[in-house]
Amino acid sequence: MNDSRQAIELWNVTKTYELGEVKVEALRGVSFTIRSGEYVAIMGPSGSGKSTLMNLLGCLDRPTSGQYFLDGTDVSTLGDDQLAAIRLKKLGFVFQGFNLLARTSAMKNVALPLFYAGLSGKARNAAASDRLREVGLGDRMDHKPSELSGGQQQRVAIARALVNDPAVVLADEPTGNLDSQTSEEIMGLFHHLNQGGRTIIMVTHDEDVASHAKRIVRVRDGRIVDDQPTAQG
Amino acid sequence: MRISQYFAEAFAVLAANRIRTILTALGLIIGVTAVISIQVLGAGMAGAVSGILGAASDRTFVVLPNQQQADFTRAAIRLSDLQRAKDEIPNVIDAMPAGGQNLQAAYGHSHRRLTLGAGADERFATATPLRYGRKLSADDIVAGRHVCVLSDRAYTKLAISGDPTGGSLRVGDRRFTIIGVLGVDQTGILPISFNQDVTIPYTTYEREFARGRAILFARFLLQDPSRVEQTEADTLAWLKHIKGARVEYQTFDRKTFTKAVDGIFAGITLIVALIGAVSLLVAGIGILNIMLVSVAERTREIGLRKAIGATRFQILLQFFIEALSLSAFGCIVGMLFGILIGALVNDLAIVKLSGVVAPIPWLRSILIATGFATVVTLVFGTYPAWRAATLDPIEALRYE
């Protein structure tokens, strides 16, 4: 998987919100490319447009203009259900607040995307337990989120993001709710996954966290102001 | 995307919120229980009534002059009229005075006032079973014998023990040989007995008791029971012909009773349907409310499900099936309670009174329960599910 195929291509993407009479230009023409197997951090102060960019990259929203190719598919003009299908097959999400289903075991949480993919219960559980072992939770499969530590919950969320074998893993402040030691563990896991060939895009405002990535894209006022490899890259 | 998986998910959610689920379903349970138990009771009552009415002969009808008419005397039916009727009205085999007289009767040393009335042979008698002896025969009628059949009431009032057939009953200065005793009248929930205390051949009754009196009402015996209505019309026309156009009469037959009873049951059914509609509305609003709460509570969860690739239809289906499971639960429990309570009350009250056991209307109960569940889900489950399906995933994920 560590080839030079383009995982993501953005061509002059803009996003404008109309709040009544006022037009808010959240993105004012963003172009960049992320190759398969890259580990990129997107940084920027609040209001810079990085959340909007993350939502677009995650196919939760459509650009106002410009083109977005995800894994070779132009997703900028797709309808809601087609975007849902893209999210299902090509993207994995990791959130700041974990977003696990309470009262549901780690295994069932990880298996959830495969439910919507239409896999049988057996196939779902098999894939889910593989991923849980991969993130080091092979012995916690039947635990509910409330019975797991914050770091373990985020590992479950990461396993869920990986279960459909996505082209890109999108992580939105993945260590925002964790203490520094646990954050290090999670960053270690991302590093490990990237070593294994996963394409990872992480949004953060924390320089320490961002320094784990191999490339940092800085956003300000809806534009990319800086795009540099890190010491890691 | 198998439908069974959605049901499994829905059951898990409903089981996790056990108290809330039961309280929400309670509205439906009560409504469906009420409607179905009344249905079961209604079926029991209808069965009992038609069973009782079935005991009355359908080969006779009764004619009586209206009380409120200009010339009641002219309208009065006389014995001579009845003798002409059997020759002149098609399908009428015979006509006899009906109704009874209260007379002093004696058996051995016991004296009682009893109703004495005219009766015809077995073909025209009620279906009340015999305890002893036999009913009136065609020979008894033709010969005008001094024989009588006692009702269960007369048997009890006269304090008779054992088989009295062959014994003698004194009425005034006349003696009648007892040829039979009827068993218990199964009047059930209707306080109507089709039997008088002492029944004697109508030929004997005419000769001994009716001569010279106006007849209160007359009973007509039919050849062909399927032509009751036509014969009633013919009889009324014939009476107007012999007594003048201004006379007014009423006729009663088994169908008249059945119609009255059917009318009562139609009324009950309508009221039950109204109760059903109200309880449906109340229970439905309860489910609508709880489903909206459920959607609001799980906004983030819905956002997550959408983010990981659930389509709008899949979300819609999930919440729709949750509402369906909730109402199906309520309706099935309500149906079982309804049948249980209905059958229990039916057994304790109606069957005991009437002796008629009506089958439980399973099919109708199942249809009612399914109908309730379907309507409630479609009307009140769709909107919350649609709300969930159309949530914006970005907003939903941000929801606190």
Contacts between the chains, C-beta under 8 A, distances in Angstrom:
chain1	res1	chain2	res2	distance
A	55	B	394	5.5
A	58	B	307	7.1
A	60	B	306	7.9
A	60	B	307	6.4
A	60	B	393	5.1
A	60	B	394	5.2
A	61	B	394	6.3
A	80	B	311	7.7
A	80	B	312	6.3
A	81	B	311	4.8
A	81	B	312	6.6
A	81	B	313	7.5
A	84	B	306	6.8
A	84	B	309	5.4
A	84	B	310	6.5
A	84	B	311	4.5
A	84	B	312	7.6
A	85	B	309	6.8
A	85	B	311	7.5
A	87	B	306	8.0
A	87	B	307	6.4
A	87	B	308	6.6
A	87	B	309	4.5
A	88	B	308	6.9
A	88	B	309	2.5
A	88	B	310	7.9
A	89	B	309	7.3
A	91	B	309	8.0
A	93	B	307	5.1
A	93	B	308	6.5
A	95	B	304	7.8
A	95	B	397	7.1
A	97	B	300	8.0
A	99	B	300	6.5
A	99	B	301	7.9
A	99	B	303	7.8
A	99	B	304	4.5
A	99	B	397	7.2
A	101	B	301	6.2
A	101	B	304	7.7
A	103	B	12	7.8
A	103	B	16	5.3
A	104	B	12	7.9
A	112	B	305	7.3
A	112	B	308	6.3
A	113	B	308	4.5
A	113	B	309	5.8
A	115	B	1	7.7
A	115	B	5	6.3
A	116	B	1	7.0
A	116	B	305	7.5
A	116	B	308	7.0
A	116	B	309	5.1
A	116	B	310	4.8
A	116	B	311	7.5
A	116	B	314	5.9
A	117	B	309	7.2
A	118	B	1	4.3
A	118	B	2	7.7
A	120	B	2	7.9
A	121	B	5	7.3
A	160	B	308	7.2
A	164	B	309	7.6
